[in-house]
Amino acid sequence: MGYALAQKGPATAADNVYNPEDGADAYTNASVYPKLAEYTSAARTRHGEDFDPATQPLDTDLVMRLGGGKQHDRYWMANSAIESSSVPRLSQIRQTSTSSSDIPIAPRQPSSTQMMAAFQAQLAESQAQQMA
């Protein structure tokens, strides 16, 4: 809940309350809502439908799985709220995982360089189509 509230604006704002029904427009960063929704869904798959992410401790194993590990020394979400010494490394999670694990480990997200190269390739392709 702290992570969600930190992404909604100033703590002194009267409308800065956690509501799981809030949509993406309630957050100051567009990437927050999809992460919260994906984490909540995965946590309910693992812990049961009555799991409330606002009152339960953050499942750091899920954060590592959903984010594909730490990237650039940061967790997928709630980086500053996670004590690194209590989180298993991705290699440890892989060792203890079985093929029937409840939540698979996500592939790493592409770097900004890879994303820029893909964007430039799409741009070049669309320009070529316009010329034809």
trRosetta pair geometry for C-beta under 8 A, 3 or more apart (Angstrom, degrees):
i j d omega theta_ij theta_ji phi_ij phi_ji
1 4 5.6 -55 -152 37 37 111
1 5 6.2 33 154 -17 70 107
1 18 4.9 -52 -152 -71 98 167
1 53 7.4 152 -53 123 72 74
1 54 4.2 66 -73 -146 116 72
1 55 7.5 41 -29 -56 130 39
2 5 5.9 -56 -143 40 30 108
2 6 6.2 33 157 -23 65 107
2 78 7.7 88 82 -132 91 109
2 81 5.9 145 88 -106 124 140
3 6 5.9 -56 -149 33 27 112
3 7 6.7 15 156 -11 61 110
3 32 8.0 -177 146 -149 92 107
3 36 7.8 177 103 -89 112 101
3 58 7.8 79 -15 -88 131 133
3 77 6.3 76 -180 158 152 98
3 78 4.0 -67 -87 -92 141 96
3 81 5.7 -97 -65 1 97 150
4 7 6.1 -70 -157 40 30 105
4 8 6.8 31 150 -31 65 110
4 18 5.4 82 95 -120 130 105
4 27 7.7 -90 -159 -97 68 114
4 32 7.2 130 -123 169 59 121
4 36 5.9 69 -94 -105 106 142
4 54 7.8 -51 28 -102 143 86
5 8 5.6 -56 -150 23 38 117
5 11 7.2 56 153 -109 111 81
5 16 6.1 83 -157 169 89 96
5 17 7.7 -20 -110 -138 104 17
5 18 5.7 -68 -64 -62 94 96
7 27 4.7 3 134 -152 107 106
7 28 5.7 -148 179 37 62 88
7 29 5.5 -79 -154 29 110 102
7 32 4.3 145 162 -113 160 161
8 13 7.7 -135 123 66 96 134
8 16 5.1 148 104 -133 120 83
8 22 7.9 -17 -106 161 123 168
8 26 6.1 -21 -123 149 101 86
8 27 5.8 -70 -89 -110 61 58
8 28 6.7 157 -131 -16 13 91
9 13 5.3 10 109 7 118 153
9 16 5.7 -130 71 -89 91 114
9 28 5.7 135 -67 -52 69 119
10 13 4.7 113 73 -25 89 99
10 16 6.6 -126 85 -47 51 150
11 16 6.1 -148 -134 110 30 156
12 16 7.6 68 59 25 21 139
13 16 4.2 98 72 -22 97 109
18 22 7.9 -110 -164 0 44 130
18 54 5.6 151 127 -124 145 125
19 22 4.7 107 79 -35 93 96
19 26 7.6 -116 58 -154 102 168
20 40 7.1 119 -149 -115 119 158
20 53 7.6 121 -102 50 122 102
20 54 6.8 -110 -56 -38 107 122
22 26 3.7 -44 -180 17 121 164
22 27 7.5 114 132 -38 126 83
22 33 7.6 -123 111 -111 88 110
23 26 6.0 124 61 -9 52 99
23 33 6.6 22 167 -138 41 153
24 27 6.5 -66 -168 32 45 104
24 30 6.1 35 178 -146 114 68
24 32 7.9 145 -140 67 69 77
24 33 3.9 -129 -102 34 68 159
24 34 7.3 19 -99 -36 114 74
26 33 7.4 109 49 -81 88 119
27 30 7.2 153 87 -88 106 24
27 32 4.2 -138 173 64 159 132
27 33 5.5 -166 12 -44 137 90
28 32 7.7 55 53 -1 58 143
29 32 4.8 97 78 -24 94 106
30 33 7.3 -50 -170 22 43 102
31 34 6.4 -60 -160 42 48 105
31 35 6.3 45 151 -20 76 113
32 35 5.9 -70 -156 40 31 110
32 36 6.2 26 156 -18 71 109
32 77 7.8 112 -133 -133 63 115
33 36 5.7 -56 -144 37 31 110
33 37 6.2 29 159 -17 66 108
34 37 5.7 -57 -144 40 31 111
34 38 6.1 29 158 -18 67 108
35 38 5.9 -55 -142 39 29 108
35 39 6.1 28 157 -18 65 108
35 66 7.8 119 -149 136 78 135
35 76 6.8 177 -140 145 122 95
35 77 4.6 149 163 -77 139 137
36 39 5.8 -55 -143 38 28 110
36 40 6.2 28 157 -20 64 109
36 53 7.6 165 -163 103 83 156
36 77 7.6 165 -65 -159 58 159
37 40 5.8 -54 -145 36 28 111
37 41 6.4 28 156 -18 63 108
38 41 5.8 -55 -147 37 30 112
38 42 6.3 25 156 -14 65 109
38 66 6.0 137 129 -154 117 134
39 42 5.9 -60 -147 41 29 107
39 43 6.0 28 157 -20 66 111
39 53 6.6 95 118 -121 105 152
39 62 6.4 107 -144 132 80 125
39 63 7.2 12 -117 -88 118 70
39 66 6.3 -106 -88 1 72 174
39 77 6.6 -90 -52 50 141 151
40 43 5.8 -55 -141 38 27 110
40 44 6.3 25 159 -16 63 107
40 51 8.0 173 -159 102 66 106
40 53 5.1 -97 -102 -15 84 141
41 44 6.0 -58 -149 38 27 107
41 45 6.5 31 151 -22 62 105
42 45 5.5 -51 -150 32 34 115
42 46 6.4 23 155 -11 66 108
42 62 5.3 148 118 -155 126 121
42 65 7.6 -179 -177 88 150 120
42 66 6.0 -138 -4 -73 167 121
42 103 5.1 60 -159 -115 110 137
43 46 5.8 -60 -146 43 31 105
43 47 5.6 -15 171 20 71 116
43 51 5.2 -148 135 129 97 147
43 53 5.7 110 64 -79 161 103
43 56 7.6 160 178 79 138 140
43 59 5.8 160 -111 16 101 136
43 62 6.0 -1 -77 -110 78 175
44 47 6.6 -66 -115 58 25 81
44 48 6.7 -67 -160 98 59 25
44 49 5.4 47 -170 -111 109 41
44 51 4.9 -159 -96 47 61 115
45 102 6.1 162 130 168 103 108
45 103 6.6 124 88 -72 129 96
46 51 7.8 41 71 -47 75 164
46 59 7.1 141 81 -175 149 171
46 62 6.7 -129 3 -80 155 122
46 102 5.1 120 -100 118 79 148
46 103 6.1 -40 -62 -27 115 118
47 51 4.1 89 91 -80 118 136
47 56 7.5 120 141 -175 170 171
47 59 7.5 -153 -38 -62 128 146
48 51 5.5 132 69 -33 67 93
51 56 6.2 -41 -165 -3 84 156
52 55 4.6 25 100 30 118 102
52 56 5.9 137 74 -13 63 98
53 56 6.1 -65 -119 48 30 99
56 59 7.8 6 128 -39 116 90
58 63 6.6 23 165 -39 109 130
58 78 6.0 -138 -123 101 157 163
58 81 6.6 107 -12 118 155 118
58 82 6.7 -97 96 -89 145 90
59 62 4.1 51 103 11 111 116
59 63 6.9 163 94 -16 60 82
60 63 5.2 -46 -146 33 43 117
60 64 6.4 45 154 -19 68 100
60 75 7.9 -74 -146 -130 87 145
60 82 5.8 122 -112 -141 114 118
60 86 6.7 126 18 108 163 91
60 87 4.4 -116 158 -109 139 96
60 88 7.7 139 111 21 109 70
61 64 5.8 -54 -152 36 31 110
61 65 6.3 29 151 -17 65 108
61 87 7.9 180 -67 -148 49 76
61 88 6.6 24 -99 35 85 113
61 93 6.4 152 -148 -113 87 119
62 65 5.6 -56 -143 40 33 110
62 66 5.8 26 162 -15 70 111
62 103 6.2 28 -121 78 81 168
63 66 6.2 -56 -138 41 24 105
63 67 6.0 5 166 0 61 118
63 75 5.5 11 154 -177 125 121
63 76 5.5 -172 -175 45 76 106
63 77 6.2 -125 -135 50 104 82
63 78 6.8 -86 -117 51 143 108
63 82 6.9 -136 88 -88 166 148
63 87 7.7 -61 71 -132 117 130
64 67 6.4 -71 -140 50 21 98
64 69 5.8 23 -164 -101 83 41
64 70 7.5 -37 -121 -39 84 69
64 75 7.4 -69 -78 -135 61 96
64 76 7.7 175 -95 -1 21 114
64 87 6.4 150 -54 -179 124 112
64 88 7.0 -99 6 73 170 78
64 90 5.8 -166 179 -87 115 77
64 93 5.8 177 113 -39 135 158
64 105 7.8 -34 127 -126 79 97
65 68 7.9 25 178 -67 25 32
65 93 6.6 -150 -72 171 85 150
65 103 5.0 92 128 117 154 112
65 104 7.0 153 -176 108 111 27
65 105 4.9 -104 -141 -104 72 60
65 106 6.5 101 153 -1 56 82
66 76 5.6 -161 96 94 90 168
66 77 7.9 -17 93 8 127 109
66 103 7.3 -39 -61 166 80 130
66 106 5.6 40 -163 -8 29 132
67 70 7.4 38 114 -87 129 31
67 71 6.9 -132 162 -3 106 103
67 75 6.2 144 31 -178 170 59
67 76 2.3 -142 -82 -56 128 124
67 77 7.1 -163 -66 -3 125 71
67 106 6.6 139 49 57 4 125
67 109 7.9 -51 -165 -14 65 109
68 71 7.1 38 84 -49 99 112
68 76 7.4 111 29 -76 65 121
68 90 7.6 24 163 -123 42 144
68 105 6.4 98 -114 166 55 84
68 106 4.4 -88 -56 90 87 83
68 107 5.6 1 -106 130 137 17
68 108 4.2 -176 137 -82 144 48
68 109 6.6 172 36 -16 139 68
69 89 7.8 24 -136 -177 106 62
69 90 3.6 -31 -97 -59 112 146
69 105 7.7 32 -36 -168 83 116
69 108 6.9 -33 44 -88 102 96
70 73 5.9 20 155 -131 124 23
70 74 6.2 150 -162 62 87 24
70 75 5.9 -49 -107 -81 83 51
70 90 7.4 -141 10 -29 71 114
71 74 6.3 -36 72 59 62 80
71 76 7.6 68 15 -79 104 65
71 108 6.3 133 -88 -151 120 100
71 109 6.5 -48 -61 42 170 98
74 79 4.7 -31 -160 -111 87 143
75 78 6.5 -39 95 73 131 64
75 79 4.5 171 41 -99 89 69
75 82 5.4 50 -14 32 160 151
75 87 7.7 -118 -91 -128 126 171
78 81 4.2 -53 179 46 98 118
78 82 5.8 100 116 -33 94 99
79 82 6.4 -70 -155 28 26 107
82 86 7.9 -137 -178 62 75 98
82 87 6.2 32 170 -50 118 135
83 86 4.8 50 90 13 103 110
83 87 7.4 165 88 -20 55 92
84 87 5.8 -66 -151 29 40 112
88 92 4.1 -116 -179 87 108 130
88 93 5.4 132 107 -55 121 82
88 96 7.9 -29 168 18 163 134
89 92 4.8 98 57 4 76 102
89 93 7.2 -140 99 -5 42 86
90 93 5.4 -51 -148 35 38 114
90 94 6.3 41 152 -21 67 103
90 105 7.1 104 -157 -148 100 138
91 94 5.7 -51 -149 35 32 113
91 95 6.6 36 151 -23 63 104
92 95 5.7 -51 -150 32 34 114
92 96 6.6 15 158 -5 65 108
93 96 6.3 -68 -149 45 29 98
93 97 6.1 39 153 -37 66 109
93 105 6.7 128 117 -86 123 125
94 97 5.6 -50 -141 23 30 117
94 105 6.7 -30 -85 -25 84 160
97 101 4.5 -29 -156 -59 94 143
97 105 7.0 -85 -67 -27 168 112
98 101 5.6 150 56 -51 61 76
101 104 6.4 126 81 -87 111 49
110 114 3.9 -115 -177 90 111 130
110 115 5.3 139 105 -54 117 80
110 118 7.4 36 136 -9 166 136
111 114 4.9 98 53 8 74 100
111 115 7.0 -138 98 -3 40 88
112 115 5.5 -53 -144 40 35 113
112 116 6.1 38 155 -22 67 105
113 116 5.8 -53 -146 35 28 110
113 117 6.4 29 153 -18 62 106
114 117 5.7 -53 -147 36 32 112
114 118 6.4 32 154 -18 65 105
115 118 5.7 -54 -149 37 32 111
115 119 6.3 34 151 -21 65 106
116 119 5.5 -52 -146 36 32 114
116 120 6.3 32 154 -19 65 105
117 120 5.8 -53 -146 37 30 110
117 121 6.4 32 153 -20 63 105
118 121 5.7 -53 -149 35 32 113
118 122 6.5 32 152 -18 64 104
119 122 5.8 -55 -150 36 32 110
119 123 6.2 33 151 -20 65 107
120 123 5.5 -51 -144 37 33 115
120 124 6.3 35 155 -19 65 104
121 124 5.8 -52 -146 37 30 111
121 125 6.4 31 153 -20 63 107
122 125 5.6 -55 -148 36 31 112
122 126 6.3 27 156 -16 66 106
123 126 6.0 -56 -146 37 29 107
123 127 6.4 29 154 -18 64 107
124 127 5.7 -55 -147 37 30 111
124 128 6.3 33 153 -21 64 106
125 128 5.7 -54 -149 35 31 112
125 129 6.5 31 153 -19 64 105
126 129 5.6 -51 -148 35 34 113
126 130 6.5 37 152 -21 64 104
127 130 5.6 -53 -149 34 33 112
127 131 6.5 33 152 -20 64 106
128 131 5.8 -55 -149 35 32 112
128 132 6.5 34 153 -26 64 106
129 132 5.8 -53 -148 28 33 113
